[in-house]
C-alpha cells in the first residue's frame, strides 16, 4: 500500500466513531466508500464515465491505463474488466464487503486496531478503536477549515464532504464536524461546486447522483419496514 491514505480510508476515519463501535449509520457506509473508490480511480485517470442522453444514466468503464499498485484499486479495476457498468450497479459489488476491507487496511497501517468483544457477554462483536489519532485529527482539521469557509476545497476534501453529505452521514459523525445553517448551505454549494478537473467533476457528479438515489431507496425501504411493524 502507498503511504498516503486512499479517499475511502479517509472517509472511513470520519465515519468510524473514536470508540470504534459500529453504529447503525455504519450500515450505509458502503455508499460513500464505494463512491470514494470510483472518485479515486477517476483522479488517477483509470476510469472513464459517460452520461446517456436524456435518461441521465451514468456509465463507467476502465480506461486504457496501467493497473495501479494499490491492491484495493487493482481489484476494483479487475471487477470492471472490459465491460461498461451503470454506476448505480456498483454499490456492493465493486469492492465486496468494502467496510471490512477498508477497516482492515487502517488496522494494517496502525491507525486503528481490531478488538474482539462480546455483547451482553454472549454475542461476539468487533470494535475498531483508534490507535494513532494523528491521521484523523489532521483530516478533521482540513475538512473543518473548508466547512467554516477558512479554506477552499481541493479534489480530495471536496469529494469527501460531498460523499458524506450525499450519503446523509455528515451530520451524524462522532465526534461531530462543525455544523450550522451557514455550513449546511456551504456543503450544498460544495456538492455543486467547480473545484475539480472535468474528468473528476464528471465522476463526482455521477457518484453523488447514484449515492443520492440509493439513499432515497434505503430510506423508503426502512420507512416501509417500520410502518409494517406498527
N, C-alpha and C positions, 0 to 999 in steps of 0.2 A: 504494500500500500504506500501511496505517496504520504509525505509528512503533512501536507495540507489536507484538512478535512473536506470531504465532499459536501455539497449543499444539503444532501439528505441527512448527513451526520449532524450538521448544524441545526437543521430543523428538529431532529430528534433531541438534541440537547435542550432545546427550548420547550418541547412538548413533555419531556420526561420530568416529573417533579423532583426536587432535590432529594427527597427521601427515597426515591427510586421505586415507589409503589405505583403500579399501573392503574390509573383511574378509568372510569367509564369512557371518558373522552378519547382514551388511547385506542379504542376500537376503530375509530375513524382516521387514525394516523396514516393508514396506508395511502390515503388520497394525496396529502401533501408530500409524503415521502416518494411515492411513485412519480408525482409531478416534478419533484426536485431532481430525480434521476433523468427525466426527459429534458429538463432545462439544462442540466449539466452536459448532457450529450450534445445539445444544440450549441452551447457555448464553445465546445471543443470541435465543432464542425463535423460531428459524427452522425447526425441525422438531418433529414430534410422533411419539412412539413408543408402541406398544401391544403388549401380550402377548396371544397367542391361546390362551385356555383351558388345557386340560391338556397340550397339545403343548409349551407353553413357548416356542414360536417368537416372535421379536420382529420387529415390522414398523415401518418408518419412512416418513413422507411429509412433504413440505414443508408448513409452516404457512402460513396466510394472513397474510403479513407482507411488508414491503418487501424488495426484493433488497439484499443487502449491497454496499457499495462495494468490498470486497476481491475481487479477481478470482478467487482460488482458491475462496473460499466461494461466490461467484456461480456459478462453473462447476459446483460440486458440487450446488447447488440446481437448476441447469438440468438436470443429469443426472436428478435425482429427478423433475422435471416434476410432473405432476398424479397420478402413479401411486403406489401403495404398494409398497414393496420389503421383502423379508426382509433383515434387517441383514446376515446372513452372505453374501448375494449381492453385496454392495457392495465387497468387497475385490478390488482390481484393476480395478474399473470406475468407482467413484465419482469418482476423480481418476486418469485413466490415467497411468502412469509417474510415480507420485507421488514416488518417491525423487528423480528428476531434477528434478521441478518444485520441490520444497522446497529442494534444493541450489541451484538457480538463483536462488530468492528470497534465500537467505542470501548468495549471491555479489553480487546487486544491492544488498544492504544493506551490503556492505563488511565482512561478518563473516568470510567465508571467500573464497577465490579459486580459480578453476579453473586447473589446470595440466595440460597435456598431456605425457605421457611415453611411453616405450616399455619394455615388459618384455622383458628379455633382448635389448635393442637391436632387437627385431623387432616385438613385438606392441604395438599402441597401447593406452594406458590413460590414465585420467583420475584425478588426485588433487585433493583439495579441502582444502589446508592452511588453518589458521586465520590470519586477517589481523588481526582485532580480538578479543582474548581476553576482553575485559571482559564481554560478554553471557553467555558460557558460565560464566565464573568466578562471576558473581552468581547465575546459575541453580543451579550446583552447590552454592553456599553455602546457598541456600534449601532445596534438596532434602535436603542433608546434615543441616541443622538439624532437619528433620522426621524423617528416618530415625533419628537418635540420640535423639529424644524431647525436644529443646530447644524445639520449636515444634509446633503443631498444623497439620495440612494444611488449606489452603484448597481451593477448587474446582480451581484450575489445578494446584497442586503435587500434590494428591491424585490427580487424573486422570493426571498424568504418571507418578507412581510406580506406580499401578495398571496402566496400559497397558504399561509396561516390564516389570512383573512377569508379567502375563498372557502376554506375547509371549516370555517366557523370556530376555530380554535384560539384565535389570537386574544380573545377576551377571557379565556379560561385557563391561561397558563399559570403555573405555580412555581415560584413566586410570579406575581403578575408584572407585565410590562406597563409603562406609563399609559394611562388611558383617560380620555375625557372626550367631549363632543368635538373639540378642535382637532384632536388627534384622530378621531374617527373619520372626520372629513379628509384629513391628510392621507389616511390609509386608502380611502376611496380614490383619491387623486393618484396615489402611487400605483394602484391597480390599473389605472387608465394611462399612466404617465409614459413619457418618452425618455426613458433612462437606459436604454439598451440598444444594441445594434438591431438592424432589421430582422436578421435571422433569429436572434434570441427573442426579440419582441413577438415575432410570429409564434415561436414556441411557447412563450409565457402566456400569450392570449389564448392559444389553443388549449393549453393545460388548465388555465383558470376556468375556461368555459366548461371543460369536461368535469373538473372538480365541482364546480357550482351545480351543474346538472345532477351529478352523483349525490351530492349532499342534499339536494331537494328531494331526491328519491328516497334517501335514507331517512330523512325527517318524516316524510309522508308515511313510510312503512312503519316507523316507530310510533307515530301518532295513531295509525290504524290498529296496530297491535295493542296499544294501551287502551284504546276505546273498546276493543273487543273483550278485554278482561274486566271492564267496569260493569 
